[in-house]
Structures are given as structure tokens and as C-alpha cells.
Amino acid sequence: MDVVLIAVAAVYGALAGVLTRRARFRLAVEPEEGWRSTAPCGHAVGGWVGAARCGVCGERYGPGAPAPPWWPAVMTAVVCGGLAAAVGIRPELAVWLLAVPVGVVLAGVDRQVHRLPDVLTLPLAAGTALLLGAASLIPGAAGSWSHALLGGLALGGGYLVLFLLHPSGMGFGDVKLAAGLGCALGWYGWWPLLQGALAGLLLASCYGNALRVTRRVPRGASIPLGPFLIAGAWAGVLAGALRAKG
């Protein structure tokens, strides 16, 4: 059964990796600009879910164009398959799988334009909290809803303090993202919350130092934290799920 579950989750992840490309294209704009509604070919872009390909002329657009969108699909498949393997058939797995496409879009947009749109960070935080509340009522759930809520407050509050102390080092979008990720990490307890938070900061620090050593960015330049916070949260959720499962 675990093999079937992992395979289904991986296929779902692969599809999500392709179908989120349109949203990434539309949202990857500077703060003063409106969401994109026109492809580079000049034709209108309709909807938010779908591959980044013009429905009129067939031209590819968006991140990585004109290359085929296989890389995001592979990565998202690995993320979803890993979650299924670690969590197993538990109610919270559905919450994690629903959150993955949102995380993929946020990571891609932040990487491109250093921005985490409220239209995704706020629903991610609220949706994760509410859905985990529903999951906690289903037999077989391996976490605690109260811990999830406290985790969101703790991680979001911690990042708010960091933002107030050093606003040039992170954006307020990182604070709102941390609230949603904290809910997911707190579901399994304080130790996974700490692991996920530290993993995200460590990954961001290593990436930033590598860029500065190779002089690809000037010293003091900011880097997008979102992708690393999300990757760290994924690692923390995996660790918490494996601990609860074993």
C-alpha cells in the first residue's frame, strides 16, 4: 500500500509542478506592477492553473522557457513522494499535498523577483491552520492542532522580531510565510519546528555565502529566503512524520 501511495503522490506532484507554471509566470512581477495577464507573444493569459504555454500560438513562456517544464515536475514529484513515504496514510498527508503547489509557486516567485505575494502567503497560513484542525478530528492523525497553532505563532513571531531588528535582511513576506510553515512544523511538536527553522536558515546562509565567495553577488546583497524556508520546512515535516511513524 505504501508503494501505491508514494506513486500516486509522486504523479500528483509531477502534475502540480507543470500546472503551477502559469501562476508563477503571472505572479513573478515587481511590487508596483499588476499580475501579468499577457504572454510575451502578446496573447492574453487566462486563468492561474495550467502549463506556461500560449493557447493561441503554442509558444512557451514563464520560468525556464523555452525549455520543457520537466525539472519543476521532477522536483515536485520528489517532494510529494517523500511526504507520502514519511507520513503514510494519515489525515495530515492531504494537508501537506495541498500545500506543496502553493509552496512551489512561492519559492519560484521569490527566486525570480524576491517577492512573496500576500495572495499566497496568507491563504497558506490560514488554510494550513484550518485544515490541520479538521485533520486532528480524524482518527489516525499523528499530530496536535494546538501545537500547530502555537508553532505558527512562534515561528511567525520569531521572524517578526528578526524583521524588526534587521529589516534589510528579509522582507515582511518572509514573516507571513513563516507563520504558515510554523503551523506545519508545529503539528509534530517543538523539535521538528526547531529542526525545520534551523534547516531553512542554514540552507539560506550556505547559499548566500557561496554566492559571495564566488563573487556572484556583492557583499551585503540580499538573497531570497523563501525557497530555503520552504525547503527547511519540508525537511522538518519529514523528520517529524518519520518520528511519529516509527
Sequence and secondary structure as in RCSB ss.txt:
>XXXX:A:sequence
MDVVLIAVAAVYGALAGVLTRRARFRLAVEPEEGWRSTAPCGHAVGGWVGAARCGVCGERYGPGAPAPPWWPAVM
TAVVCGGLAAAVGIRPELAVWLLAVPVGVVLAGVDRQVHRLPDVLTLPLAAGTALLLGAASLIPGAAGSWSHALL
GGLALGGGYLVLFLLHPSGMGFGDVKLAAGLGCALGWYGWWPLLQGALAGLLLASCYGNALRVTRRVPRGASIPL
GPFLIAGAWAGVLAGALRAKG
>XXXX:A:secstr
 HHHHHHHHHHHHHHHHHHTHHHHHHH S TTS    B TTS B   SSS SB TTT  B STTTTS THHHHHH
HHHHHHHHHHHH S HHHHHHHHHHHHHHHHHHHHHHHS   HHHHHHHHHHHHHHHHHHTTSTT  S HHHHHH
HHHHHHHHHHHHHHH TTTS HHHHHHHHHHHHHHHTT HHHHHHHHHHHHHHHHHHHHHHHHTTSS TT     
HHHHHHHHHHHHHHHHHHHH 
